[in-house]
Amino acid sequence: MRASFLGFEIAKKALNASQKGLDVVGQNISNVNTEGYTRQRVDLCAVASERGSYFYSNSTTADVGLGVDVRGIIQVRDQVLDYKFRKENAINNTWNKSLSGLQDIENIIDEYKTAGLGAELESFYDKLQSFSHDTSSIEKAGLLRSAAQKVSQVFNRFSEHLNQIKDLKKEELGIVVSDLNELVNKISKLNTEIKGALVAGYNPNELLDIRNTYLDKLSGYTNITVEAQNDGTVAIKTGENYLLSQEQQINTIHLGSGDPVALYNSDGSEYITANGEIFAHLQLLNGKGVYAADGESQFQGVPYYQQSLDYLAGKFADVFNTLNAQDGVDKPLFSGDSGGNITAANIEVSSAWLSDAMYITSTTETPPSSGAADNISRMIQEFDAKHTISPAFTGSFLEHITSLNADIAMDVSYYQDMAETSDVVIISVNEQRESVAGVSLDEESINLIRFQKAYSAAARVMTTLDEALDIIINRMGVVGR
């Protein structure tokens, strides 16, 4: 015959398990709007009989288990979905941050919405045409010089704005790198706390939620792989490098000062990343497009457009300076730095032309005839002619501008499409993850009723057992007293 109080022990455990279930339901409902919270559930298991081995038991009485046991409070989380989300988060940030930078560039050199360099070159061409009809007119010569000044100023403005974008992106990159290092430090500290809690026998679910939130944010900066350790800690790997090693050594990333812009690990080696916000910033800062050498980024970033404009400014100035030479003597219409190098940043109308509007050579005839404009006609022809403007482009000046506008327009369109597609993918993955880890009020309401009914039933069992024991103690064996 089993022990009389065994049933009470089973009922008590049922009451405790139901009470714990109700507590967990209350915790879930109270955190339904808490960002990063992972749904929890009570982990129950049946308690086996303690009689020993069945094969060596002399009793033929059927064994009854010892009730239910609460093994702990666990999180309902899918590591596969976490991996998918963090992978897609890095990809999503690559597309969106690259798109943002390309749109900044488009706002500068766009010729479709605003009048830019192409419009000023066309104005310069029109003034050349007008001046060719009356080369003795100081007024028309002044208008031509003014048009040349505007071309130079647009070159300067484009170059300045591209430099501003580059400086801004570099500053943003520095902020992101600093935030990345701070997140890794925070995760390392959480690892220590989680490990200590597990050793002490506690469930560090809230700490795990904070750590997962940090890991999600970190995945937007760079592509990471999270390696779970047996002691509850995690290691964080990106590419071939660890940001946080299995031994909990922190790899502090720092921004280099050279050009091209690069990031470096704690040991001085270059930090390589394939996706994420950091990767997008590096593309925009270092991408040279067709001008990239081996090992350099072929993304069409700020350096690509700076180099393209430098080539255009240099060729434009060279063509007109060469045509303006007279009797083998240089008469530059445009000038650059002290070394004679002309770029988009430093191109300007020469001081000699500024002081004399008639400085431009109208004719190369000797002696010159009145009203001769043969050299202006050559300038007009060369303006429309095809030139090898850069190693990657041969065509007219206006065609080069059109080519640049087509490049940025196609890049923006492509990255916009890819960003929108990536947004849909990451929303879908996040919804899948939330369907597992998120709190559903409908489901919690069902659990609330389930545990409440179980608690009531366990209480009823205990009452029944109390009545049965009362019969045994107070009513059995009364005959003959």
C-alpha positions in Angstrom: 0.0 0.0 0.0 1.4 3.4 -0.9 2.1 6.1 1.6 -1.0 7.9 2.8 0.5 11.4 2.2 1.8 10.7 -1.3 -1.3 12.0 -2.9 -1.0 15.2 -1.0 2.6 15.7 -2.3 1.4 15.1 -5.9 -1.4 17.6 -5.4 0.9 20.1 -3.8 3.3 19.9 -6.8 0.4 20.4 -9.2 -0.6 23.5 -7.3 2.9 24.8 -7.4 3.3 24.1 -11.1 0.0 25.8 -11.9 0.8 28.8 -9.8 4.2 29.1 -11.6 2.4 28.8 -14.9 0.1 31.6 -13.9 3.0 33.8 -12.9 4.7 33.2 -16.2 1.5 34.1 -18.1 1.3 37.3 -16.1 5.0 38.1 -16.9 4.3 37.6 -20.6 1.2 39.8 -20.7 2.9 42.6 -18.7 5.7 42.7 -21.3 3.6 42.4 -24.4 4.8 45.9 -25.6 8.4 45.6 -24.3 10.9 45.8 -27.1 13.2 42.8 -27.4 11.2 40.7 -24.9 11.0 37.0 -25.6 8.0 35.0 -24.7 8.6 32.7 -21.7 7.0 29.4 -20.7 7.2 27.1 -17.7 9.2 23.9 -18.3 7.3 21.0 -16.7 8.3 17.4 -16.4 6.8 14.4 -14.7 8.5 13.1 -11.6 9.2 9.4 -11.8 8.7 6.8 -9.0 11.6 6.3 -6.6 11.1 2.6 -6.1 14.1 1.6 -8.1 14.4 -0.8 -11.0 11.3 -2.6 -12.2 13.3 -5.8 -13.0 14.5 -6.1 -9.4 11.3 -5.2 -7.6 9.4 -7.9 -5.7 6.2 -5.8 -5.7 3.6 -6.3 -8.3 1.9 -3.1 -7.4 1.7 -0.6 -10.3 3.9 2.4 -9.6 2.5 5.9 -9.6 4.8 8.8 -10.4 5.5 11.5 -7.9 3.7 14.3 -9.7 5.1 17.2 -11.7 8.3 19.2 -11.4 9.1 22.7 -12.6 12.5 22.5 -14.2 12.7 26.2 -15.0 11.4 29.1 -16.9 12.6 29.0 -20.5 12.5 31.4 -23.5 10.6 30.4 -26.6 13.1 31.4 -29.3 14.3 29.9 -32.6 18.1 30.2 -33.2 17.7 29.5 -36.9 15.3 32.5 -37.3 17.7 34.6 -35.2 20.5 33.7 -37.7 18.3 34.5 -40.7 17.3 37.8 -39.3 20.8 39.0 -38.4 22.1 37.9 -41.8 19.3 39.8 -43.6 19.7 42.8 -41.3 23.3 43.2 -42.5 22.2 42.9 -46.1 19.3 45.3 -45.6 21.6 47.9 -44.1 24.1 47.5 -47.0 21.4 48.4 -49.6 19.7 51.2 -47.6 22.9 53.0 -46.5 24.4 52.7 -49.9 21.2 54.1 -51.4 21.3 57.0 -49.0 24.8 57.9 -50.0 24.1 57.5 -53.8 21.1 59.8 -53.4 23.3 62.4 -51.8 25.6 62.2 -54.8 22.7 62.4 -57.2 21.4 65.5 -55.6 24.7 67.2 -56.5 25.3 66.2 -60.1 21.7 65.6 -61.2 21.0 67.4 -64.5 17.4 66.4 -64.8 15.8 68.3 -61.9 18.2 71.2 -61.7 20.5 73.2 -64.0 24.0 72.0 -63.3 27.3 71.6 -65.1 25.7 70.5 -68.4 23.6 73.6 -68.5 26.6 75.9 -67.8 28.6 74.2 -70.5 25.8 74.7 -73.0 25.7 78.4 -72.0 29.4 78.6 -72.6 28.9 77.0 -76.0 26.2 79.5 -76.8 28.4 82.5 -75.8 31.2 81.1 -78.0 28.7 81.0 -81.0 27.6 84.6 -80.2 31.2 85.9 -79.9 32.2 84.2 -83.2 29.8 86.5 -85.0 31.3 89.7 -83.6 34.8 89.2 -82.1 35.3 92.9 -81.7 32.5 93.2 -79.2 33.8 93.7 -75.7 30.3 93.0 -74.3 30.1 89.6 -76.0 33.7 88.8 -74.9 32.7 89.7 -71.3 29.6 87.4 -71.5 31.8 84.6 -72.7 34.3 85.1 -69.9 31.4 85.1 -67.4 30.1 81.9 -68.8 33.6 80.4 -68.4 33.6 81.6 -64.8 30.3 79.9 -64.1 31.6 76.6 -65.6 34.6 76.8 -63.3 32.4 77.7 -60.3 30.1 74.7 -60.9 33.1 72.4 -61.1 34.4 73.9 -57.8 31.0 73.5 -56.2 30.5 69.9 -57.3 34.0 69.0 -55.9 33.3 70.8 -52.6 30.0 69.1 -52.1 31.5 65.7 -52.9 34.2 66.4 -50.4 31.5 67.3 -47.8 29.7 64.0 -48.5 33.0 62.1 -48.0 33.7 64.0 -44.8 30.2 63.3 -43.5 30.3 59.6 -44.4 33.7 59.3 -42.7 32.3 60.9 -39.6 29.3 58.6 -39.6 31.6 55.6 -40.1 33.6 56.7 -37.0 30.4 56.9 -35.0 29.3 53.5 -36.1 32.7 51.9 -35.3 32.5 53.5 -31.9 29.0 52.2 -31.3 30.1 48.7 -32.5 32.9 48.6 -30.0 30.6 49.7 -27.2 28.1 47.0 -28.1 30.8 44.3 -28.1 31.9 45.5 -24.6 28.3 45.5 -23.3 27.8 41.9 -24.7 31.0 40.8 -23.0 29.8 42.2 -19.6 26.4 40.5 -20.1 28.2 37.2 -20.9 29.8 37.4 -17.5 26.5 38.1 -15.7 24.7 35.4 -17.6 27.4 32.8 -16.8 27.3 33.8 -13.1 23.5 33.5 -13.0 23.5 30.1 -14.6 26.2 28.8 -12.2 24.0 30.1 -9.3 21.0 28.3 -10.7 19.0 31.3 -11.9 17.2 31.8 -15.2 18.8 34.9 -16.7 16.0 35.4 -19.3 15.9 39.2 -19.0 19.7 39.4 -19.5 19.4 37.1 -22.5 16.8 39.5 -24.0 19.1 42.4 -23.6 22.0 40.5 -25.1 19.9 39.5 -28.1 18.8 43.1 -28.6 22.4 44.1 -28.7 23.3 41.3 -31.1 20.4 42.4 -33.5 21.7 45.9 -33.5 25.3 44.8 -34.0 24.2 42.7 -37.0 23.1 45.9 -38.8 26.6 47.3 -38.6 28.5 44.2 -39.9 27.8 40.6 -40.8 28.2 38.5 -37.7 28.0 34.9 -36.7 27.0 34.2 -33.1 28.6 31.1 -31.6 26.8 29.9 -28.4 29.1 28.4 -25.7 28.2 25.7 -23.2 28.6 28.1 -20.3 25.9 30.4 -21.6 28.3 32.9 -23.1 28.5 33.7 -26.9 31.4 34.4 -29.2 30.9 36.9 -32.1 32.7 36.2 -35.4 32.7 38.4 -38.5 34.4 37.0 -41.6 37.7 35.5 -40.4 37.9 37.8 -37.3 36.4 37.6 -33.9 34.9 40.7 -32.4 34.4 38.7 -29.2 36.4 35.4 -29.0 35.5 32.2 -27.3 37.8 33.2 -24.5 35.9 36.5 -24.2 38.8 38.5 -25.7 37.5 41.8 -27.2 38.7 42.9 -30.6 38.5 46.7 -30.7 38.1 48.1 -34.2 39.6 51.4 -35.1 39.4 53.8 -38.0 42.6 54.4 -40.0 43.7 57.9 -41.0 44.9 57.1 -44.6 43.3 57.1 -48.0 41.6 54.8 -49.0 39.7 54.6 -45.7 40.2 51.4 -43.9 39.4 49.8 -40.5 41.9 47.8 -38.4 41.7 45.1 -35.8 43.4 45.3 -32.4 46.4 43.4 -33.8 46.8 45.9 -36.6 45.5 43.7 -39.4 42.9 45.2 -41.7 39.3 44.6 -40.7 37.3 43.0 -43.5 33.5 43.0 -43.7 31.2 41.9 -46.5 27.8 43.4 -45.5 26.3 45.9 -43.1 26.3 49.7 -42.5 30.1 49.7 -42.2 30.6 48.0 -45.5 28.2 50.5 -47.2 30.2 53.5 -45.8 33.5 52.0 -47.0 32.0 51.5 -50.5 30.9 55.1 -50.7 34.3 56.4 -49.3 36.6 54.1 -51.4 34.6 53.1 -54.5 36.5 54.1 -57.6 34.4 52.3 -60.2 36.3 51.8 -63.5 39.3 53.6 -62.1 39.9 51.1 -59.4 43.2 49.2 -59.3 43.5 45.6 -58.3 42.2 45.0 -54.8 40.3 48.4 -54.8 36.5 48.8 -54.6 34.8 48.9 -58.0 31.7 50.4 -56.4 30.9 53.8 -58.0 31.3 55.9 -54.8 32.4 59.4 -54.1 36.0 58.9 -55.5 34.6 57.7 -58.8 32.6 60.9 -59.4 35.5 63.1 -58.1 37.9 61.4 -60.4 35.5 61.7 -63.4 35.0 65.4 -62.7 38.7 66.0 -62.4 39.3 64.3 -65.7 36.6 66.4 -67.3 37.9 69.7 -65.8 41.5 68.9 -66.8 40.6 68.0 -70.4 38.2 71.0 -70.8 40.9 73.4 -69.6 43.6 71.7 -71.7 41.6 71.9 -74.9 40.8 75.6 -74.6 44.3 76.6 -73.2 45.9 74.8 -76.2 43.7 76.5 -78.7 44.2 79.9 -77.1 48.0 79.7 -77.5 49.4 82.2 -80.1 52.6 82.0 -82.0 53.9 79.2 -79.8 53.3 81.3 -76.6 50.9 79.9 -74.0 47.9 82.1 -73.2 46.0 80.0 -70.7 42.3 80.7 -70.4 42.0 78.5 -67.3 44.4 77.8 -64.5 44.8 75.5 -61.5 47.2 75.1 -58.7 50.8 76.4 -58.6 52.1 73.3 -60.2 49.8 73.7 -63.2 47.5 70.8 -62.3 43.9 71.5 -63.0 41.1 69.6 -61.2 37.5 70.2 -60.6 38.4 71.6 -57.2 40.8 74.3 -58.4 39.9 75.1 -62.0 39.3 78.8 -62.4 39.5 81.5 -65.1 43.1 82.7 -65.5 44.0 86.1 -64.0 45.1 87.3 -67.4 41.6 86.6 -68.9 40.0 88.1 -65.8 41.8 91.4 -66.3 41.2 91.5 -70.1 38.0 90.1 -71.6 39.6 90.3 -75.1 42.5 88.0 -73.9 40.9 85.1 -75.9 42.6 84.5 -79.2 40.0 85.1 -81.9 42.2 84.3 -85.0 45.6 82.9 -85.8 45.9 84.8 -89.1 49.1 86.8 -89.6 48.4 89.6 -89.9 44.9 89.2 -88.5 42.0 90.5 -90.6 39.3 92.6 -89.1 36.6 90.5 -87.5 38.4 87.2 -88.1 37.0 84.4 -85.9 38.7 81.2 -87.3 40.1 80.3 -83.8 36.7 80.7 -82.1 35.3 78.4 -84.8 38.0 75.8 -83.9 37.0 76.2 -80.2 33.3 75.5 -81.2 34.3 72.5 -83.2 36.5 71.1 -80.4 33.7 71.6 -77.9 31.5 69.3 -80.0 34.4 66.9 -80.9 35.1 63.6 -79.2 38.0 63.6 -76.8 39.6 60.9 -74.6 38.5 62.6 -71.4 39.4 59.7 -69.1 40.8 56.2 -69.5 37.3 54.9 -69.5 35.5 57.5 -71.6 35.8 59.0 -75.1 33.3 61.5 -76.3 32.3 65.2 -76.1 32.2 67.2 -72.9 28.4 67.2 -72.8 28.3 63.4 -73.4 30.6 62.9 -70.5 28.2 64.8 -68.2 25.3 62.8 -69.6 27.2 59.6 -68.9 27.8 60.6 -65.3 24.1 61.3 -64.8 23.2 58.0 -66.4 25.6 56.2 -64.0 24.2 57.8 -60.9 20.6 57.4 -62.0 21.1 53.7 -62.8 22.9 53.1 -59.5 20.2 54.8 -57.5 17.4 53.0 -59.3 19.1 49.6 -58.8 19.9 50.1 -55.1 16.4 51.4 -54.5 14.9 48.3 -56.0 17.2 46.1 -54.0 16.5 48.0 -50.8 12.8 47.7 -51.3 13.1 43.9 -51.9 15.4 43.6 -48.9 12.9 45.5 -46.7 10.2 42.9 -47.7 12.5 40.0 -46.9 13.6 41.3 -43.5 10.0 42.2 -42.5 9.0 38.6 -43.5 11.8 37.1 -41.4 11.1 39.3 -38.5 7.4 38.4 -38.6 8.4 34.7 -38.5 10.6 35.3 -35.6 7.9 37.3 -33.8 5.4 34.5 -34.4 7.7 32.3 -32.3 9.2 34.7 -29.7 6.6 37.4 -29.5 3.8 37.5 -27.0 0.3 36.7 -28.3 -2.5 37.9 -26.0 -4.9 35.3 -27.5 -2.5 32.5 -26.7 -1.7 33.9 -23.2 -5.4 34.2 -22.5 -5.8 30.5 -23.3 -2.8 29.6 -21.1 -4.3 31.7 -18.3 -7.5 29.7 -18.4 -5.6 26.4 -18.7 -3.4 27.0 -15.7 -6.4 28.4 -13.7 -8.4 25.3 -14.4 -5.4 23.1 -13.5 -4.9 24.9 -10.2 -8.6 24.5 -9.4 -8.5 20.8 -10.2 -5.3 20.3 -8.1 -7.0 22.0 -5.2 -10.0 19.7 -5.6 -7.8 16.7 -5.6 -6.2 17.8 -2.3 -9.7 18.3 -0.8 -10.8 14.8 -1.9 -7.6 13.3 -0.5 -8.3 15.2 2.8 -11.8 13.7 2.9 -10.5 10.2 2.2 -7.8 10.5 4.9 -10.5 11.7 7.4 -12.5 8.5 6.7 -9.4 6.3 7.3 -8.4 8.1 10.5 -11.8 8.8 12.1 -14.2 6.3 10.7 -12.4 3.1 10.0 -12.1 0.3 12.7 -14.7 1.8 15.0 -16.5 -1.6 15.5 -15.8 -3.0 19.0 -14.6 0.2 20.5 
